[in-house]
Amino acid sequence: MKYLAIGLIKLYQIFLSPFMGRQCRYLPTCSQYTEEAIGRFGFWAGGWVGLARICRCHPWGHSGYDPVPERLPDDARWYKPWHYGLWGGDHIDHATGPGSCD
């Protein structure tokens, strides 16, 4: 399942993303972030981490450098999937990334 999900993300990146334009507010982009999260944590946990990121990416949200976490939160369990992701934007480095002056 992990490799199928990563393959679908790659297809999106190759065939759809170039036509939609760069609209992601973060670095890495949401698709790159989700791909890395699934690769690092597996389909279930990584998918939830990626979903949390996609939900943070909207016009009124934060922006900047937001890497995939090195490890999952201690309270994350398969039966509490909402604990896997970072749903707010307080952890983001706003000094780098899109819209920064660097």
N, C-alpha and C positions, 0 to 999 in steps of 0.2 A: 504494500500500500504506500509505503514511504517513497519508493522510486516512481510509482505511478503519479503521485502528487507532484513530485519534483519535475517529472516529465511534462505534466500539464502546465506547470508554472513556466518551464522553458518554452513551450509552445506559445503561451501568452506573450512572453518577452520577445519572441522572434516575430510573431505574426500580428498580434493585436497592439501591443504597446507602441510600436513606432508610428502607427496611424492615429493614436489617441493623443500623442504628445506627452511631454514630461509634465505631469501634474502632481506628482508626489511632493509633499512638503518636507520630507525627511531624507537623510542619507544614512544608510543605504535606502533605496526605494522600497516600497512595501513588498513588491514581488521578490526582490533580492533578500529582504529581511525574512519573509516567510519561507523561502527556499532554504536559507541558512538555518532557521529555527527547526524546520522539519528534518534537515540533515543532522543537526546536533541532538535534538531531543526525541526524534521519532514522529510518526504521523499524528498520533493523538495529542501529545503535549505540544509539539511544535506547531501543529495546526491551530491550537488555541492561542499560543503565543502570537502567531501571525494574525489571527482574527482580531486579537486585542489591538495590534498595531494598525490594522486596516480601519478599525473603528475610531482610532485616534486621528486618522488622516482625513480631515475635513477643513473647509475654509475658516472655521472659527477655532480650530485646534492649534496646538503648538507646532513648531517646526525646528529643524536643526539636526544635529548628529544624534542618532538614536540606534546604537548597535544592539544586536541580539545579546541578551544576558548570558553571562558565562555559565550560570547554573539556574535551575528552577527554584522558585521560592520554597522554603522549608514546609509550608503548610499546603502545598499543591498535592492533590491526590487525584487518581483517575475518576473518582466519583464526585469530585468538586472541581470540574474543569475550569471554572471561572477564576480559580486561584492561580492558574498557570500564567496568565498574561498580566502585563502592566497596563491597566485600563486608563490611568490618568497620564498627564504629561509632565509631572513634576521632576522626573529623573532626566530630562533631556538637556543636552548641552546646546544652548541657543547661540553660543559664540561661533559655532562652525556650522557649515551646511548651507542649504539654499537661503538666500536672502541675507547672509552675513556679509560683513565688510572685509573678510580675509581674502 
